Amino acid sequence: RFSTICPHRTVILCNREQIRTVYTLCKKNYFDDYILYWPVCHDDTRLAMAVHHAMRDLAAFNADVSALKIATLTRKIAGMEALLNRNTTQSNDYSEATSRLLTCVEQEANDSLDGFLHRLTEDINVKDLNDDICCKKEVLQNQFLALTESLQPLNNWVQAFWEECIPYLKAACDLRLLAEKVPATILVVDDEEPSRTLLKRLLEQKNYQLMFAASGIEALNQLHKQCPDLILMDITMPGMDGLETTLRIKSADQFSAIPIIMVTGNSDKSVVANCLKAGAVDFIVKPFYRDILLEKIRKYL
């Protein structure tokens, strides 16, 4: 079932002896619905109706995913403002530093030539030599002036580029405000209910939309229903552990871009290395500080 992970719905066909089992599995979100398929003769349209409902839910899911993708991409576009601000500031700093350096070099060259000329005219009264040095000084000054003027187009370009970006930045800002109305979705994967309850209490305060899974298999099932913006993945879980679950998620093209933060009680270097090798973007060690957790989540969202 998980060899090719893609959005779908599952309807289980069962007999009377299997009803209790498949009912439990459906409640755990392993499957979406079940049909008493054999023996049954009084409701031959039940299977068709179950398929109809599944397809309708899948169509609604695809529409919701499109809205979530738009919100996710918008958050990334909104980050362009900070990037442009940083690069523009750096460009201005480089330009100003270069101008200051040229000014200092020009001043030092002038002072050196003036001092040399002064000593030379005091010791030797050679008019031709004096004229030659004055000529070289003028040439050197002109070169420095030309170099300084060559920086002006760069300054003008930075200013013009920034002014051209303003309308786009305003649009990105408006999109960001719109995207913030769609809360980011976080999938919490942890087999321990106290841990899920703690994370629920912490993250709901920040208006995140939360999904929960108590196992790796349940986490993969949740991905079929809704694609989260970020996953908090416990490592130590029975059956499929967090590392294997992460590897499976990262092997699917449609889910590989989801950032996964591993949550572990073991800070050993080999554990951390295995987390990153599996495709996790970061990790946090239990017991964790609330502010550190929220900062990591904010960073990768």
C-alpha positions as CSV (number, residue, x, y, z in Angstrom):
1,R,0.0,0.0,0.0
2,F,2.8,2.4,0.8
3,S,5.1,1.6,-2.1
4,T,3.6,4.5,-4.1
5,I,2.3,7.1,-1.7
6,C,-0.5,9.2,-3.3
7,P,-3.8,10.7,-2.2
8,H,-6.5,8.0,-2.1
9,R,-9.4,6.5,-0.1
10,T,-9.7,2.9,1.0
11,V,-12.9,0.9,1.3
12,I,-12.4,-2.6,2.9
13,L,-14.5,-5.5,1.8
14,C,-15.0,-7.9,4.7
15,N,-17.2,-10.8,5.9
16,R,-19.1,-11.1,9.1
17,E,-16.2,-12.5,11.1
18,Q,-14.0,-9.5,10.2
19,I,-16.4,-6.7,10.9
20,R,-15.1,-6.0,14.5
21,T,-11.5,-5.9,13.2
22,V,-12.1,-3.6,10.3
23,Y,-14.3,-1.4,12.4
24,T,-11.4,-0.8,14.8
25,L,-9.0,-0.2,11.9
26,C,-11.3,2.4,10.4
27,K,-11.6,4.2,13.7
28,K,-7.8,4.4,13.8
29,N,-7.8,6.0,10.3
30,Y,-5.9,3.0,8.8
31,F,-8.8,2.8,6.3
32,D,-11.7,5.1,5.4
33,D,-14.7,2.7,5.3
34,Y,-15.8,-0.9,5.2
35,I,-18.4,-3.0,3.5
36,L,-20.0,-6.2,4.6
37,Y,-19.4,-7.7,1.2
38,W,-20.3,-11.4,1.8
39,P,-22.8,-12.8,2.4
40,V,-25.1,-9.8,1.7
41,C,-28.0,-9.7,-0.7
42,H,-30.4,-7.1,0.6
43,D,-28.3,-3.9,-0.1
44,D,-26.5,-4.4,-3.4
45,T,-26.0,-0.6,-3.9
46,R,-24.1,-0.2,-0.6
47,L,-20.7,-0.7,-2.3
48,A,-21.5,1.8,-5.1
49,M,-22.6,4.4,-2.5
50,A,-19.4,3.9,-0.4
51,V,-17.3,4.4,-3.6
52,H,-19.3,7.5,-4.4
53,H,-18.7,9.0,-0.9
54,A,-15.0,8.2,-1.1
55,M,-14.6,9.9,-4.5
56,R,-16.5,13.0,-3.3
57,D,-14.2,13.2,-0.2
58,L,-11.1,12.8,-2.4
59,A,-12.3,15.6,-4.7
60,A,-12.8,17.9,-1.6
61,F,-9.4,16.8,-0.3
62,N,-7.7,17.8,-3.6
63,A,-9.4,21.2,-3.5
64,D,-8.2,21.7,0.1
65,V,-4.7,20.7,-0.8
66,S,-4.6,23.3,-3.6
67,A,-5.5,26.0,-1.1
68,L,-2.9,24.8,1.4
69,K,-0.2,24.7,-1.3
70,I,-1.1,28.3,-2.3
71,A,-0.8,29.3,1.4
72,T,2.6,27.5,1.7
73,L,4.0,29.0,-1.4
74,T,2.8,32.5,-0.3
75,R,4.7,32.2,2.9
76,K,7.8,31.5,1.0
77,I,7.3,34.4,-1.4
78,A,6.7,36.7,1.6
79,G,10.2,35.8,2.8
80,M,11.6,37.5,-0.3
81,E,11.2,40.9,1.4
82,A,13.7,40.0,4.1
83,L,16.1,38.5,1.5
84,L,16.0,41.7,-0.6
85,N,16.4,43.9,2.4
86,R,19.4,42.0,3.5
87,N,21.1,41.9,0.1
88,T,20.3,45.6,-0.5
89,T,21.8,46.6,2.8
90,Q,24.9,44.5,2.1
91,S,25.3,46.1,-1.4
92,N,25.0,49.5,0.1
93,D,27.6,48.6,2.8
94,Y,30.0,47.3,0.2
95,S,29.6,50.4,-2.0
96,E,30.1,52.8,0.9
97,A,33.1,50.9,2.3
98,T,34.7,51.0,-1.2
99,S,34.1,54.7,-1.5
100,R,35.6,55.3,1.9
101,L,38.6,53.2,1.1
102,L,39.1,55.1,-2.2
103,T,38.9,58.4,-0.3
104,C,41.4,57.3,2.2
105,V,43.8,56.0,-0.5
106,E,43.5,59.2,-2.4
107,Q,44.2,61.3,0.7
108,E,47.2,59.2,1.6
109,A,48.6,59.4,-1.9
110,N,48.1,63.2,-2.0
111,D,49.8,63.6,1.4
112,S,52.7,61.4,0.3
113,L,53.2,63.3,-2.9
114,D,52.9,66.7,-1.2
115,G,55.4,65.6,1.5
116,F,57.8,64.2,-1.1
117,L,57.5,67.4,-3.2
118,H,58.0,69.6,-0.2
119,R,61.2,67.8,0.9
120,L,62.5,67.7,-2.7
121,T,62.0,71.5,-3.3
122,E,63.7,72.2,0.0
123,D,66.7,70.1,-0.7
124,I,67.0,70.6,-4.5
125,N,65.6,73.5,-6.4
126,V,64.8,71.6,-9.6
127,K,61.8,73.2,-11.4
128,D,61.5,70.5,-14.1
129,L,61.3,67.7,-11.6
130,N,58.7,69.7,-9.6
131,D,56.5,70.1,-12.7
132,D,56.8,66.5,-13.5
133,I,55.7,65.4,-10.0
134,C,52.8,67.8,-10.1
135,C,51.7,66.4,-13.4
136,K,51.8,62.8,-12.1
137,K,49.9,63.9,-9.0
138,E,47.1,65.3,-11.2
139,V,47.0,62.1,-13.3
140,L,46.7,60.1,-10.1
141,Q,43.9,62.3,-8.8
142,N,42.0,61.9,-12.0
143,Q,42.3,58.2,-11.9
144,F,40.9,58.1,-8.4
145,L,38.1,60.4,-9.4
146,A,37.2,58.1,-12.4
147,L,37.2,55.1,-10.1
148,T,34.9,56.8,-7.6
149,E,32.6,57.9,-10.4
150,S,32.5,54.3,-11.7
151,L,30.8,53.2,-8.4
152,Q,27.9,55.6,-9.0
153,P,26.1,53.4,-11.5
154,L,26.1,50.6,-8.9
155,N,24.6,52.9,-6.4
156,N,22.0,54.1,-8.9
157,W,21.2,50.5,-9.8
158,V,20.6,49.5,-6.2
159,Q,18.3,52.4,-5.7
160,A,16.4,51.8,-8.9
161,F,16.1,48.0,-8.2
162,W,14.8,48.6,-4.8
163,E,12.2,51.1,-6.0
164,E,11.0,48.6,-8.7
165,C,10.6,45.9,-6.1
166,I,8.4,48.0,-3.8
167,P,5.1,47.1,-5.6
168,Y,6.0,43.4,-5.6
169,L,6.9,43.5,-1.9
170,K,3.6,45.2,-1.1
171,A,1.8,42.3,-3.0
172,A,3.9,39.7,-1.1
173,C,3.0,41.4,2.2
174,D,-0.7,41.3,1.3
175,L,-0.4,37.7,0.3
176,R,1.4,36.9,3.6
177,L,-1.4,38.5,5.6
178,L,-3.9,36.4,3.6
179,A,-1.9,33.2,4.0
180,E,-1.8,33.8,7.8
181,K,-5.5,33.3,7.9
182,V,-4.9,29.7,6.8
183,P,-3.0,28.3,9.8
184,A,0.0,26.1,9.1
185,T,-0.7,22.4,9.6
186,I,1.6,20.3,11.8
187,L,1.6,16.6,12.0
188,V,2.7,15.2,15.4
189,V,3.8,11.6,15.3
190,D,4.3,10.1,18.8
191,D,3.1,6.8,20.3
192,E,2.9,8.3,23.8
193,E,-0.4,10.1,24.6
194,P,1.1,12.4,27.3
195,S,3.6,13.7,24.7
196,R,0.9,14.3,22.1
197,T,-1.2,16.1,24.8
198,L,1.7,18.3,25.8
199,L,2.5,19.3,22.2
200,K,-1.2,19.9,21.5
201,R,-1.3,22.3,24.5
202,L,1.8,24.1,23.3
203,L,1.0,24.4,19.6
204,E,-2.7,25.3,19.8
205,Q,-1.7,28.5,21.6
206,K,0.1,29.5,18.4
207,N,-3.0,28.9,16.2
208,Y,-1.4,25.9,14.4
209,Q,-3.7,23.4,12.9
210,L,-2.7,20.0,14.3
211,M,-2.9,16.4,13.1
212,F,-1.9,13.5,15.3
213,A,-0.6,9.9,14.6
214,A,0.3,7.3,17.2
215,S,2.5,5.3,14.9
216,G,4.5,5.4,11.7
217,I,1.8,3.6,9.7
218,E,-0.9,5.9,11.0
219,A,1.3,8.9,10.0
220,L,1.5,7.6,6.4
221,N,-2.2,7.2,6.4
222,Q,-2.7,10.8,7.6
223,L,-0.6,12.1,4.7
224,H,-3.3,10.7,2.3
225,K,-5.9,12.8,4.0
226,Q,-4.1,16.1,4.4
227,C,-0.6,17.2,3.5
228,P,1.0,19.0,6.5
229,D,3.4,21.9,6.4
230,L,5.7,20.4,8.9
231,I,6.1,17.1,10.8
232,L,7.3,16.5,14.4
233,M,8.5,12.9,14.4
234,D,9.2,10.8,17.5
235,I,12.0,8.4,16.9
236,T,11.3,5.5,19.3
237,M,8.0,3.9,18.3
238,P,6.9,0.3,18.2
239,G,6.7,-1.3,14.8
240,M,7.8,1.3,12.2
241,D,10.1,3.7,14.1
242,G,10.5,7.4,13.3
243,L,13.6,6.9,11.1
244,E,11.9,4.4,8.8
245,T,8.8,6.5,8.6
246,T,10.9,9.5,7.7
247,L,12.7,7.5,5.0
248,R,9.4,6.4,3.5
249,I,8.0,10.0,3.5
250,K,11.1,11.4,1.9
251,S,11.1,8.7,-0.8
252,A,7.7,10.0,-2.1
253,D,8.1,13.0,-4.4
254,Q,4.8,14.7,-3.3
255,F,5.9,14.6,0.4
256,S,9.7,14.9,0.2
257,A,9.6,18.7,0.6
258,I,7.8,18.5,4.0
259,P,10.3,19.5,6.7
260,I,10.6,16.9,9.5
261,I,11.9,17.7,12.9
262,M,12.9,14.6,14.9
263,V,12.0,14.5,18.5
264,T,14.2,12.2,20.6
265,G,15.2,11.5,24.1
266,N,18.7,10.5,23.0
267,S,21.2,13.2,22.1
268,D,23.9,10.7,21.0
269,K,25.8,11.9,17.9
270,S,25.1,8.8,16.0
271,V,21.3,9.2,16.6
272,V,21.5,12.8,15.4
273,A,23.5,11.8,12.3
274,N,21.0,9.1,11.5
275,C,18.1,11.6,11.8
276,L,19.8,14.0,9.3
277,K,20.8,11.2,7.0
278,A,17.2,10.0,6.9
279,G,16.1,13.5,5.6
280,A,15.2,15.4,8.8
281,V,15.9,19.1,8.7
282,D,16.5,19.3,12.5
283,F,16.0,17.5,15.8
284,I,15.0,18.4,19.3
285,V,15.9,16.5,22.5
286,K,13.4,15.6,25.2
287,P,12.8,17.2,27.6
288,F,12.8,20.4,25.4
289,Y,12.3,24.0,26.1
290,R,9.1,25.5,24.8
291,D,10.8,28.5,23.2
292,I,13.4,26.4,21.4
293,L,10.7,24.1,20.0
294,L,8.6,27.1,18.8
295,E,11.6,28.8,17.2
296,K,12.5,25.7,15.3
297,I,9.0,25.3,14.0
298,R,8.8,28.9,13.0
299,K,12.1,28.7,11.2
300,Y,11.1,25.7,9.0
301,L,7.6,27.0,8.3
